[in-house]
Amino acid sequence: MELFVYGSIGDIPRYEWDRWFGSDYPFLGYDFLLGLETSDCTTVKSGWAPFHLVLREGDIAIGAAPGFLKEHSYGEYVFDWAWADAWHRQGLEYYPKLVSAAPFTPATGPRLWTDPNRSDALGEFSRAVMALCEEKGITGWHILFADNYPAQEELPGDDFVERVTCQFHWMNRGYRDFEDFLQTFSSRKRKNLRKERASIAQQGLSLCTFRGDAITSAHWQFFHHCYQTTYAKRSGHGGYLTKAFFLEVCPTLGDIPVMVIAEDEAGLPVAAALYFESSHTLFGRYWGCLREYDNLHFEACYYRGIEYCIQRGLQRFDPGAQGEHKIQRGFEPTLTRSLHWVAEPGFREPIAAFCRREKDQVRAYQQEASSLLPFKNMAGE
C-alpha cells in the first residue's frame, strides 16, 4: 500500500472524489475545492496548502481525506492557539500541521472515507497518515467538524483525542410556514420576534432571496463589497475569500448558492447574506452591510434562512459558529466534534486531559443553553 499526497484536487479524478465524499456537501464538492485553489484562497501563500490524502493498494483506494498543510491556525474555528503557545514555550515548532476540514468553514460534514469492505481500512489509513506526518515533520493531524465520525476503538491506539464544541442549529420539525414555527414559542418570545421582523419594513427596507442562476453578476459584485467592508470593520483586514472566488467561482456552483439582498426605500442595496444549500441542510456563511439597521442581521441571516428551509423542506439550518443570540430565536445548542492527533508523545496526555475537561464544560454549557430556548415547554407554558 502507498499513501499518495495530492497538491491539488484537480490531480484526483472527479469520479473518485465524488464516490468518496459525494457531491451534496457543498464545502468539499470538487468544483468548490478547485475553485478555492484557482481563486488563490487555498495556497501555500495563504497558509492553506492543499494536501489531500489517498491510500492505495495498486489502483484500489483504501482510504481518503481532504487535507491542508497549515502554517497557522486561522480559518479553522476549533481554536488551538494555546496548544501552539505550549509548543513554543518548550522551544518546539507547532507548525506545519495537517488539517482535514472544509477551509474557512465551521460546518459539520464528511472528513474521512475508507473502503467499507475492509474491516481495518480506517486503521490502515490512519497509521499511514501518522507515519507520513512523522516522516515529514508535520506536528499533528486535526480532523475538524466531522460527521462520519469513527468510533474511538476503530482508531489506532489511544493517540487520537476528541474535542467537543457547541454551535446553534435550527431544526425543521415539519413546520408549515414561519408562523407555524412561531407558535412553538412562549407568548413573550413570540411577540419579541414579531416586533423584530416588523421593524424591517418600518425602516423602509425590503429583502429578496435569490438562488443559483438568479444571482446576477451585479449581486456578486455587491456581495463581495459588503463582505470585504464588514471584515475590515470587524478585524481591520480583508476576508479569507478573494474577489475571484465570489465573481468567478460561485456563479459556476449551480443551485448551491443562495443570497438574500436587502434594499432601502430608494431601491439601493444596503446588505447581503450568503448561504450554501445541500439536499437537506442550509448553511449560513457570510454577511455584509454598508449601513447599520436595527435587526437587519437577524432578518437576513436567520429569519429568511428559516423561511427558506421551510419552503424547500430542508431538515436543518446551520448558520455558522458562535452567537448565543441565536438561542432566543429558536436555534438549538448542538455539539460538534473533532479528532486530534499530535506527533509529539510528551504532549498527548496533557492535550487529552485538556479536551476531557473542556468536554465536560461544553456539555454543561449545552444543557444550560438549552434551558434558555424560547419554546413553550422550555418556558413552562
Secondary structure as GFF3:
##gff-version 3
##sequence-region A 1 381
A	DSSP	beta_strand	2	6	.	.	.	ID=ss1
A	DSSP	three_ten_helix	9	11	.	.	.	ID=ss2
A	DSSP	alpha_helix	14	21	.	.	.	ID=ss3
A	DSSP	three_ten_helix	26	28	.	.	.	ID=ss4
A	DSSP	alpha_helix	30	38	.	.	.	ID=ss5
A	DSSP	beta_strand	48	50	.	.	.	ID=ss6
A	DSSP	beta_strand	52	57	.	.	.	ID=ss7
A	DSSP	beta_strand	60	65	.	.	.	ID=ss8
A	DSSP	beta_strand	68	70	.	.	.	ID=ss9
A	DSSP	alpha_helix	81	89	.	.	.	ID=ss10
A	DSSP	beta_strand	97	100	.	.	.	ID=ss11
A	DSSP	beta_strand	113	114	.	.	.	ID=ss12
A	DSSP	alpha_helix	121	136	.	.	.	ID=ss13
A	DSSP	beta_strand	140	143	.	.	.	ID=ss14
A	DSSP	three_ten_helix	152	154	.	.	.	ID=ss15
A	DSSP	beta_strand	161	171	.	.	.	ID=ss16
A	DSSP	alpha_helix	178	182	.	.	.	ID=ss17
A	DSSP	alpha_helix	187	202	.	.	.	ID=ss18
A	DSSP	beta_strand	206	211	.	.	.	ID=ss19
A	DSSP	three_ten_helix	212	214	.	.	.	ID=ss20
A	DSSP	alpha_helix	217	235	.	.	.	ID=ss21
A	DSSP	alpha_helix	243	244	.	.	.	ID=ss22
A	DSSP	pi_helix	245	249	.	.	.	ID=ss23
A	DSSP	three_ten_helix	250	252	.	.	.	ID=ss24
A	DSSP	beta_strand	257	263	.	.	.	ID=ss25
A	DSSP	beta_strand	269	277	.	.	.	ID=ss26
A	DSSP	beta_strand	281	289	.	.	.	ID=ss27
A	DSSP	alpha_helix	296	298	.	.	.	ID=ss28
A	DSSP	pi_helix	299	303	.	.	.	ID=ss29
A	DSSP	alpha_helix	304	312	.	.	.	ID=ss30
A	DSSP	beta_strand	316	318	.	.	.	ID=ss31
A	DSSP	three_ten_helix	324	329	.	.	.	ID=ss32
A	DSSP	beta_strand	332	342	.	.	.	ID=ss33
A	DSSP	alpha_helix	345	370	.	.	.	ID=ss34
A	DSSP	alpha_helix	376	379	.	.	.	ID=ss35
###
